[in-house]
Each structure stands twice: as structure tokens, then as C-alpha cells.
């Protein structure tokens, strides 16, 4: 299985600040069809995961432009600017290039 | 508006069979490209993809659990089911169903249910 390694595990932030979360995969996530199936989710306390970014850099419907995704191959980053209270929770990356699909262990964004 | 909702027994004993139902609206699983998956999350831990069924009735399983999983759908294409045989304490988790739409060869999970908590205990 593809191992997804997220860093850091915990990320203290001040409201209004900017943060980056890293996600590295044990294999390239470039599919033979040319697409890279790397996605980002936010799970707020007591809620289901919600899709933020799909296929590396595409914001899902309703996701503010404070969220941006980048990366290629095995190295990906989620950036959050002007952090707001509703951004707090656990962020997960997901790869759906290789079967079985696998998630990272999560990065907890919390207030300093 | 896409919505999904999971239902299940809440608690069951080790060695029994867990049966889960995902009821959804706002889309039809008979539409080309549609997929419904099951994903679980033990308390305080990360997420594990378990199984999926697509619009054509093709089924996909996580190899680590494949021998114990069965995914199916109803003929009206508004419900998906998951059965897990021979459960043990390690199967205690919140189980989610999620919708996907194929893009070329794969997909993300764009809409999720609220999850159903399942506890395996004697």
C-alpha cells in the first residue's frame, strides 16, 4: 500500500496567520492516465471529513481561496492563509492513484 | 442536494456479522460514473478505505479486509450495503459512506454521510 506521511502532526496557529501542511507519498501519485489523484480533507471536531482540494490544486465548491494546494510526484502541500476559527480541525491527505486508496495520519490545526 | 446517511446496529458481539446501510439522495447510483464507498475511522485515528461499488455494479475491496467484506446495492440504486463478517474489537469504529464521481481513472470522495458508530464488545 502507498504510505502517506503528513507533517507536522500538530500545527499551532494564530488567527489570521498562514500555515503549510506537507504530505509525502511512498510512490509517485502520477497515474498512467496523466492525472495526479491527491486530495485534501478537513475534519472538524465531531464532523465527517469534508473535501477541500481535489487533484492537487482544485478547490471544491464553496471552499474559500484561502486554501491552496500544490505539489507533484510524491511531495504535496496544503497552504492556508488568514486562518479563521472555522479552519481548526484535522487535515488529511488522500491518494486515489494506487489501489487501495490510502489516507495520511492527519495534521491537527489548533490555536496557539 | 446530495445527502448520505449510514445506519447500523450500534453494538455487536465479536465473531458476528456487521451489516451497514447507506441511504442516499440527490443522485442515482445508476448514473454513469457514480461510486459509493465505505470508509471507517477508529476513535482518534485516521481513515481507512474499505470498499466501493460503482454504477455498473462493479465492486472493489481493500485487500487487507477483502475476505470479510461484501458490498452491494439495491435495485432502486438509492441504498448501498456493507457486510463485515467475523468482527472483532479492532472493527470498532465510525463507519462512513461517501459519494464519488469518476474523473478519468479515479475519484475523490466529495460528499460524506454523518457516520455511524459501531462498537464490537462482548
Interface residues (C-beta under 8 A of the other chain):
Chain A: X1 X31 X32 X33 X35 X37 X39 X41 X48 X49 X50 X51 X54 X55 X60 X92 X94 X96 X97 X99 X100 X101 X102 X103 X104 X105 X106
Chain B: X46 X47 X48 X49 X60 X62 X63 X64 X96 X103 X104 X105 X106 X107 X108 X109 X110 X111 X112 X113 X114 X115
